[in-house]
Amino acid sequence: DWTMAGYRDEAIRKIREQVGDSKVICGLSGGVDSSVAAVLIHEAIGDQLTCVFVDHGLLRKGEAEQVVSMFRDHYNIPLVHADESERFLTALEGLDDPEAKRKTIGRLFIDVFQEHAKAVGGAEYLAQGTLYPDVIESVSFSGGPSVTIKSHHNVGGLPEKMGLKLVEPLRELFKDEVRQLGRELGLPESFIGRHPFPGPGLAIRCPGAVTREKLAILREADAVYIDQIRKHGLYDEIWQAFAAILPMRTVGVMGDGRTYDYALALRAVTSVDGMTADYYPFTHGFLGETATRIINEVRGVNRVFYDCTSKPPGTIELE
Ligand code: XMP
């Protein structure tokens, strides 16, 4: 009989067999996948593992603090908090093509991991929380022709150039199974239930060129939106919800004044595995209240749209 406890033991055995007594670094993103991978690998090889949390300047409000405190408070896993935001944001300046943005971010992640592999005294392995849908989607799409829809930073040909071998203990799992495995490993429920957050972070929620100004607005708006969803008790019904800042400004009026500010798109979808998704049918009451709160509380936004596109034909992220 197949059980998650059995899967865990088998995965631990395979990790030990694969890495022997080599050192491993694990890229932590703050998401469920990389956290589960880190805890699993830590159970397997203890302090041969070092986790590297890269702050690429594309995280959500409060996210770096949450991840660092969770790993330091709940686990005894060595964690390096690498603030690389200047480097990533500088490299992204002026780039507006989605694949160029993704590839730039992917390349920098590899550089940073290589530096840390050296810094821990020669790690031979890089661990990632790659899931089965990541593996499929970077090769083909829903059984269709073999076309790359998006370069996911955590899969693909990059590691060969990198000289680090990969450890990907979640490669056969879907999201719901990773969550089960996380429970099996004792991760807090509040963490396991978190919506997925992509490696390229807010860069792919900011279509067009990424600027610090847009990121700052987006962080605030996203926090208000998620707060609304939690207050209305909807967080756990939704696979993923986020705000995106659109590459346009529109005219509005506030008090007696004219405004010329950014427009925001709100997205929320239900899904089982991220491969297909339906947009979430919020009530008009909820949408109106949320738009009003965002425009009142976030400077720089004067218009809010709701994205009613399912996947396909849309993807979940905007880029
Ligand atoms: P899309 O936008 O392809 O997203 O419909 C499907 C799921 O994957 C997440 N996603 C990523 N996760 N690195 C990641 O770790 C990536 O490059 C990436 N791109 C998309 C997305 O948030 C959604 O849950």
Residues whose N, C-alpha, C, O or C-beta is under 5 A from the ligand:
A	BS01	XMP	S151 H152 H153 P196 F197 P198 G199 P200 G274 T315 I316 E317
